[in-house]
Amino acid sequence: MDTFKNKKALVTGASIGIGKAIAIDLATKGAELILTARSQEQLESLANAIEEKGGKAHVFLEDLAQPGSAARLHQQITAANLQVDLLINNAGYGRWGQFRDFQRDDYANMIQLNITSLTDLCHLFLPAMVEKGEGGVINIGSSASFLPVPYASVYSSTKAYVLMFSEALRYEYSDSNVRIMASCPGATDSNFRNVATEKSSDRLKQRISKLKGEGQVGDTCERVSKETLDAFLKNKHYVVPGKGNFKFAFLPRILSRAKVLKFTGDAFKKHTLS
């Protein structure tokens, strides 16, 4: 796939943040959008904005943190006679805080969304791409894909899966003209921090609010989108958007695992407990 023009792109988690930025970016490049998330109001607002500018967008409500949701979404899209050319698995969330601070059901939802639904959607949509002889998948990981992150242990582990899974699938489908890539952004000025800390201690929320007030909010969603889509067209197998974020991928190559763990642990301990 060397162009997004006239391609049908499914974007999960499209209502806000990186997903919304990717949807808008793709629309300006001539793609037809298939948008999904939990918020009908936000999705319809985005679809209307795309169509007002001459684009085309379809809205499908689904909560991909629930078991069976990927199959339901696939059925809806198939019933609408839409064939997905590009799958962008963007939906996901994390938690910051001590492991015991969150309930098992919360972690189960995170694993369902970040791993199981992402895997299911690839399994459901890839066969048609292979049959057509063209297609693409972009799985949104994180700079945490490369490192163990204490105080975000489950989240960082799910994102490590996203990177490993994407690379392995890329090799399997390398002869099928289906491109598969992982994008691993660092801290981004999106809604992620709000979700990650919504059930955390007041101390952690105050710490994150202070960082935001100091301007330490990371890259913009628009920058992440641009660098991700540009890398996909260049047939990269992964990309780390943003200035300086590549160091997270580089650290495990030069430091022992024990030193990497101390580095990330000390950094997140400071933000979480100080």
C-alpha positions in Angstrom: 0.0 0.0 0.0 1.7 3.1 -1.2 -1.1 5.6 -0.8 -4.1 6.2 1.5 -6.2 7.7 -1.3 -9.5 5.8 -1.8 -8.6 3.2 0.9 -11.1 2.3 3.6 -9.4 2.7 7.0 -10.8 1.3 10.2 -9.6 3.3 13.2 -10.4 2.1 16.7 -10.5 4.5 19.6 -11.2 7.2 17.0 -13.2 9.6 19.2 -10.3 11.4 20.9 -6.5 11.7 21.1 -4.2 9.9 18.7 -7.1 8.0 17.1 -9.0 11.1 16.2 -5.8 12.8 14.8 -5.1 9.7 12.6 -8.7 9.7 11.3 -8.5 13.4 10.4 -5.1 12.9 8.8 -6.2 10.0 6.8 -9.3 11.8 5.6 -7.2 14.7 4.3 -5.1 12.1 2.4 -8.2 10.8 0.7 -9.1 7.8 2.7 -12.6 6.7 3.6 -13.0 6.3 7.3 -14.6 3.6 9.4 -14.7 5.0 13.0 -15.3 3.1 16.2 -15.2 3.9 19.9 -17.7 4.0 22.8 -18.9 7.6 22.4 -21.5 8.0 19.7 -21.7 11.8 20.2 -17.9 12.2 19.7 -17.8 9.8 16.8 -20.7 11.5 14.9 -19.1 14.9 15.5 -15.9 13.6 14.0 -17.7 12.0 11.1 -19.6 15.2 10.4 -16.4 17.2 10.4 -14.8 14.8 7.9 -17.8 14.9 5.6 -18.1 18.7 5.8 -14.7 18.8 4.2 -15.6 16.4 1.4 -14.6 13.2 3.0 -16.6 10.1 3.9 -16.9 8.4 7.3 -18.9 5.5 8.8 -19.6 5.2 12.5 -19.8 1.9 14.5 -20.3 2.0 18.2 -18.4 -0.7 20.1 -16.6 -1.1 23.5 -13.6 -3.2 22.6 -12.8 -3.7 26.3 -15.6 -6.2 26.4 -15.2 -9.9 25.4 -16.6 -10.7 21.9 -16.6 -7.0 20.9 -14.1 -7.5 18.0 -16.4 -10.1 16.4 -19.4 -7.9 16.8 -17.6 -5.0 15.1 -16.5 -7.2 12.3 -20.0 -8.4 11.7 -21.4 -4.8 11.7 -18.8 -3.7 9.1 -19.3 -6.8 7.0 -23.1 -6.3 7.1 -22.5 -2.7 5.8 -20.7 -4.1 2.8 -17.4 -2.4 3.8 -14.1 -4.0 3.2 -11.2 -2.7 5.4 -8.0 -1.9 3.5 -6.2 -0.5 6.5 -6.7 -1.5 10.1 -5.4 0.9 12.8 -5.6 -0.7 16.2 -5.3 2.5 18.3 -7.8 1.8 21.2 -6.1 1.2 24.5 -5.6 2.5 28.0 -3.3 2.2 30.9 -3.1 2.8 34.6 -0.4 4.5 36.7 0.0 3.6 40.3 1.0 0.7 42.5 -0.2 -2.7 41.2 -2.6 -3.2 44.1 -4.3 0.2 43.6 -6.5 -1.2 40.8 -9.1 -4.0 40.7 -8.6 -7.2 38.8 -11.6 -6.4 36.6 -9.9 -3.2 35.6 -6.8 -5.0 34.5 -8.9 -7.6 32.7 -10.6 -4.9 30.7 -7.1 -3.4 29.9 -5.8 -6.7 28.7 -9.0 -7.3 26.7 -8.7 -4.0 24.9 -4.9 -3.7 24.5 -4.2 -7.3 23.6 -7.2 -9.6 23.0 -9.4 -7.3 20.9 -6.3 -6.1 18.9 -5.4 -9.7 18.2 -9.0 -10.6 17.3 -9.3 -7.7 14.9 -6.1 -8.7 13.1 -7.4 -12.3 12.9 -10.7 -11.2 11.5 -9.6 -8.6 8.9 -6.3 -10.0 7.7 -7.7 -12.8 5.6 -9.6 -10.5 3.3 -6.5 -8.3 2.8 -4.5 -11.4 1.9 -7.2 -12.5 -0.6 -7.3 -9.1 -2.1 -3.5 -9.0 -2.4 -3.1 -5.7 -0.6 -3.7 -4.2 2.8 -2.1 -2.9 6.0 -2.2 -2.9 9.8 -0.9 -0.3 12.1 -0.9 -1.4 15.8 -0.3 1.4 18.3 2.1 0.4 21.0 4.1 2.7 23.2 7.6 3.7 24.2 6.8 1.3 27.1 6.8 -1.5 24.5 10.6 -1.7 24.9 10.9 -1.5 28.7 9.4 -2.9 31.9 7.7 -0.1 33.7 7.1 -0.4 37.4 3.9 1.4 38.5 2.5 0.7 35.0 3.3 -3.0 35.0 0.3 -4.4 33.3 0.1 -1.6 30.8 3.7 -1.8 29.7 3.4 -5.6 29.4 0.4 -5.3 27.1 2.3 -2.8 24.9 5.3 -5.1 24.8 2.9 -7.7 23.4 1.7 -5.2 20.7 5.3 -4.7 19.4 6.3 -8.4 19.5 3.0 -9.5 17.9 3.3 -6.8 15.1 6.8 -7.8 14.2 6.1 -11.5 14.2 3.0 -11.0 12.0 4.9 -8.7 9.7 7.3 -11.6 9.0 4.5 -14.1 8.5 2.7 -11.9 5.9 5.9 -10.5 4.2 5.0 -12.3 1.0 1.4 -11.3 0.9 1.7 -7.5 0.1 0.1 -6.8 3.4 2.1 -4.3 5.5 2.1 -4.6 9.3 3.7 -2.0 11.5 3.9 -1.0 15.1 3.9 2.7 16.2 5.4 3.3 19.7 4.8 6.9 20.7 6.0 8.3 24.0 4.2 10.8 26.2 1.5 12.5 24.2 -0.8 15.4 25.0 -3.9 13.3 24.8 -6.5 12.0 27.3 -4.3 9.1 28.2 -3.0 10.7 31.5 -6.5 11.5 32.6 -7.6 7.9 32.1 -4.4 6.4 33.5 -4.8 8.3 36.8 -8.5 8.5 37.2 -8.5 5.8 39.9 -5.1 6.7 41.3 -4.2 8.4 44.5 -4.7 12.2 44.9 -0.9 12.5 45.2 -0.3 11.0 41.8 -3.0 13.1 40.2 -1.4 16.2 41.7 2.0 15.2 40.5 0.7 14.7 36.9 -1.2 17.9 37.0 2.0 19.7 38.1 3.9 18.2 35.2 1.3 19.3 32.8 1.3 22.8 34.3 5.1 22.9 33.7 4.6 22.1 30.0 5.8 18.5 30.3 3.0 17.0 28.2 5.0 15.4 25.4 4.2 15.3 21.8 1.0 16.3 20.1 -1.4 13.8 18.7 -1.0 15.4 15.3 2.7 14.8 15.3 2.3 11.2 16.3 -0.2 10.7 13.5 2.0 12.3 10.8 5.1 10.4 11.8 3.2 7.1 12.0 1.5 7.4 8.6 4.7 8.6 6.9 6.6 5.6 8.4 3.9 3.2 7.1 4.1 4.5 3.6 7.9 4.0 3.8 7.3 0.4 4.8 9.0 0.7 8.2 8.4 -2.3 10.6 8.1 0.0 13.6 8.4 3.7 14.4 8.9 5.7 17.6 7.3 9.1 16.9 8.5 12.2 18.7 11.8 13.9 19.4 14.0 11.8 21.6 11.6 9.0 22.2 13.9 6.5 20.4 16.1 6.4 23.4 13.6 4.0 25.0 14.1 1.5 22.2 17.9 2.0 22.4 18.4 1.6 26.2 18.0 -2.2 26.3 20.7 -2.5 23.7 23.3 -0.8 25.9 22.3 -1.5 29.5 21.7 -4.7 31.3 18.1 -5.6 32.1 18.7 -4.9 35.8 19.9 -1.4 35.0 17.0 -0.8 32.6 14.6 -1.8 35.3 16.3 0.5 37.8 16.2 3.4 35.3 12.4 3.0 34.6 11.6 2.1 38.2 13.3 5.1 39.7 11.7 7.5 37.1 8.1 6.2 37.6 8.6 5.9 41.4 9.4 9.6 41.5 6.2 10.5 39.6 4.0 8.0 41.4 5.0 8.2 45.0 6.9 11.5 45.5 
